[in-house]
Amino acid sequence: MSNEQIKNLEEIFEARIARDEKIEPKDWMPEKYRKTHIRQISQHAHSEIVGMLPEGNWISRAPSLRRKAASASKGAR
């Protein structure tokens, strides 16, 4: 792909962003944008998993079924 074609695709992409259009994974996007997005998604997934770890230990220790359900629902948010 030539530099001119890439520049045209980038302009189209930026226009879509400016119109607040939804960008799908299979849509063309600049490689730097795609890599940044993948990194952000990975960090979010990691924080969801790690954020639940401390709470997960307490679910089995909750004194009642109601408290277990409350602890489990906090982790599943």
C-alpha positions, 0 to 999 in steps of 0.5 A: 500500500502506498503512502498516499493510500495510507494517508487517504485511509487515515483521513477517512478514519479520522473523519469517522472518529470525528462523526463519532461512528463506531469502529469495528475490529475488522475495519481499517485503522492505523496500526498505532491506533490498533496496538494502543487499543489492544493494550488498553483492552488488555489492561482493562481485562487484567484490572478486572481479574486482579481486582476480583482476587482479594474479594474472591477469598472472602466469598467462601468466608462470608457468614451467610448465603446472603453475604456470599451473594453480596460479595460475589455480586461486587466482584461480578460488576 
